[in-house]
Amino acid sequence: MGNNTRFWLDAWLCRFTLKDIFPNLYKLEVFKGCLIRDRVVFDGNRAGNFVWGWSKLHLSEENLVDAEDLQEMVCGFSFKVDKKGGWRWTGDSSGLFSVRSLRGCMAIIYMGMDLLFIPVAINLIAKGLNSIYPECSRCHSAPETSAHVFLDCPREKEVWRAVSLWCHWDLTGFDSFGQLLEVAKQPDDNLGRRILGSIIYSSIWFIWRQRNAKLFNNGISSTLFTMEEIMTNLFGWIKNRSGHKDIVWLDWIKAPLSCFKA
């Protein structure tokens, strides 16, 4: 991938381009169409060093903070060599993260608290598709109901524990989506409620994506990978689509509910 993927202009690190996440740095880039291999020096399957092409010799304090964020983001994720000897981003699987798709996931949850609309195995069997394998494709220890996929599966409980540790808010031990969604109302301020709600909905979405990637493509399925997807894509969405352009990656991964400037 690194041999023909553009560093700034292709959405290779998450579902947004680095040009959109770091517009000020992109303005300073001399070669706007540079490739990943032009900017990243690999150490094994990790980014080991960077070769920048800034138009200015000295960056401003704000740009230095953005550059540090960018390097931390790239260094935090794994690449692997494809069959042609190029680098390929391991975080890419079928399905796209977008505001529209996230809202669609939210709408499904709100439409039916019994979750009969979600195409998990038990719901499909109830519709007459008896050839469907009834057990969870992740743990193989229980029927694949909606509640099991998102809340009860041991694999997803690990994800919710990891998300809880990250956002410093307990999102574990709930029996229904209704209980989980009520947690988003607990922060005292409106921004905190919005951010916690976004974390919950993003977690639900990427749990569903990982379930589908594992079931249909035998894709990557781990708590660490799911957490990387949640943290990176939600960061990109907030920095690219909201008014909080000054959000800092290192602050975001440490304490997402308290990293926003007043």
Residue pairs with C-beta under 8 A, 6 or more apart in sequence:
1 12
1 36
1 79
1 82
1 86
1 87
1 88
1 89
2 35
2 36
2 37
2 40
2 42
2 79
2 86
2 87
2 88
3 35
3 37
3 84
3 85
3 86
3 87
4 35
4 86
5 12
5 35
5 36
5 87
5 89
6 33
6 34
6 35
6 36
7 18
7 34
7 35
7 36
7 38
7 39
7 40
8 17
8 18
8 19
8 26
8 29
8 32
8 33
8 34
9 17
9 19
9 32
9 33
10 17
11 17
12 36
12 89
12 92
13 73
13 74
13 77
13 89
13 91
13 232
13 236
14 21
14 91
14 97
14 232
14 233
14 235
14 236
15 96
15 97
15 98
15 233
15 236
15 237
16 233
16 236
16 237
16 239
16 240
18 25
18 26
18 70
19 26
20 236
20 240
21 235
21 236
21 239
21 240
22 66
22 69
22 70
24 62
24 63
24 66
25 63
25 66
25 67
25 70
26 32
28 54
28 55
28 56
28 59
28 63
29 53
29 54
29 55
30 53
30 54
30 55
31 38
31 53
34 53
36 87
37 87
38 51
38 53
39 50
39 51
39 52
39 53
40 47
40 49
40 50
40 51
40 74
41 47
41 48
41 49
41 50
41 51
42 48
42 79
42 87
43 49
45 78
45 79
45 80
45 81
46 75
46 78
46 79
47 71
47 74
47 75
47 79
50 71
50 74
52 67
59 67
65 248
68 250
69 248
69 249
69 250
70 249
72 249
72 250
73 232
73 235
73 249
76 228
77 89
77 90
77 91
77 228
77 232
78 90
79 87
79 88
79 89
79 90
80 87
80 88
80 90
81 87
81 88
82 88
90 220
90 225
91 225
91 228
91 229
91 232
93 209
93 213
93 217
93 219
93 220
94 212
94 213
94 216
94 217
94 219
95 101
95 209
95 212
95 213
97 205
97 206
97 209
97 229
97 233
97 237
99 237
99 241
101 205
102 201
102 202
102 205
102 237
105 201
105 204
105 205
105 208
106 201
108 115
108 117
108 118
109 115
109 177
109 181
109 204
111 117
113 176
113 177
113 178
115 123
115 145
115 146
115 147
115 177
116 123
116 146
117 123
118 146
118 149
120 144
120 145
120 146
120 148
120 149
121 132
121 133
121 134
121 135
121 136
121 143
121 144
122 134
122 143
122 144
122 145
122 146
123 145
123 146
124 132
125 132
125 134
134 143
134 144
135 141
135 142
135 143
135 144
136 142
136 143
136 144
136 148
136 149
136 153
137 144
137 211
137 214
137 215
138 149
138 153
138 155
138 156
138 211
138 214
138 221
139 153
139 154
139 155
141 154
142 148
142 152
142 153
145 152
147 175
147 176
149 156
149 207
149 208
149 211
150 156
150 177
150 204
150 207
150 208
151 157
151 160
151 174
151 175
151 176
151 177
151 180
155 221
155 223
156 207
157 172
158 223
159 203
159 207
159 223
159 226
159 227
160 171
160 172
160 203
161 172
162 223
162 226
162 227
163 171
163 199
163 203
163 227
163 230
164 170
164 171
164 172
166 227
166 231
166 253
166 256
167 196
167 199
167 255
167 256
167 257
168 255
168 257
169 183
169 186
169 196
169 257
170 183
171 180
171 183
171 200
171 203
174 180
174 183
180 200
181 197
181 200
183 196
183 200
184 193
184 196
184 197
184 200
185 193
186 193
186 196
187 193
187 195
187 196
187 257
191 260
192 257
195 256
195 257
195 260
196 257
198 234
198 237
198 238
199 230
199 234
199 256
202 230
202 233
202 234
203 230
206 226
206 229
206 230
206 233
207 226
209 229
210 219
210 220
210 221
210 225
210 226
210 229
213 219
213 220
213 221
214 220
214 221
231 252
231 253
231 256
235 247
235 249
235 252
238 244
238 247
239 245
239 247
244 260
244 261
246 261
247 259
247 260
248 259
251 259
252 259
